[in-house]
Amino acid sequence: MIATAKIRSTKHLQTVQLPPGFEFTADEVWVRKDEATGEIILTPKAPGPDSDGLKSLFMLLDEAPLPADFLSERSNPVEVPRNPLEDWSA
């Protein structure tokens, strides 16, 4: 669906008046600009104080905490420094 929206400008901001059928159900939107095309994209944020999802993540960790030995047996081999110009010839 394509329609025309009205843009209103003040000294410090612009507002976009959306036509019927383009209403958001969220209170806020994410705004990003596609640098290649110049298009401005509005994406609804999830409603409520948990819009970033961090609260849900911490609740999940509280419900099922990681074991005390999580990643304790991981072995990280020592990296031998290498010459970045090793394969380069002039």
N, C-alpha and C positions, 0 to 999 in steps of 0.2 A: 504494500500500500504506500503510495506517495502522496504527500500533501504539502502545502506551503505553510510555514510558521512565521509569525510576526516577531521581529526583533526590536526591542526598545533599549536605548542606551541612555545612561546617565554619565556623570563625570567619571565615576570609578568602576562601574560595572555594566554588564549587559544582561537582559533577561530575554528569554525565548518563550513566547506564548504558543503553547502546543494546541493544535486543532483537536476537535473531538475524535476519539479513537486512538489517540497517542498518549493518553494519561498514564502517569506512573502511579503505582500503588505504594511505593516506598517514599519515605520522607526525604531521602537524600540520594544523589546519584554520583557515581564515579565519572570523571571527565578526563578524556585523553584525546590527544591529537595525533593522527597518523602523519608522521613527518614526510612520507613519500607522496601522499595524495593531498594533504592539508585538511582531510575530513576530520570533523570533531565528533567523537562518539560518546554518548551518554549511556551508562550502564547502571541499573538500579542497585543500590546497596541493600543488603539484607536489613529488614526492619529490626529495631530494638537496640539495646546497648551492646549486644554481642555481635555487632556487624563484622568485626574482623576475625571472629572465630577463635580467638585465643582463649577465651573463657571456656569454650567447649573442649579445646585441647587439654587444658589443665584439669578439667573435670574428668576426662578420660584417663589421664595419668593418675589421678587420685583413686579412681575406681579400680584400675589395673596397673599398679606401679611396676616399673622395670625391676627385674631381679638385681640383687646387690652385685652379682658377678657379671652383669651385662658388659660385654666386650672386654672382660678382664683377661681372657686368654688370647687375645688378638696379638699376633706378633708382627711388628713392623720392621722389615729388614732395613739395615742401615744403607742409605744411598751412597754410592761411591761417586764423588764429584767427577764430572767428565768435562772434557774440553769442547766447548760449543763449536769451535772451528776445526774440529778433528777431521771431518770429511771434506773440508773446503780446500780447493786448490786455486792458486792464482794464475 
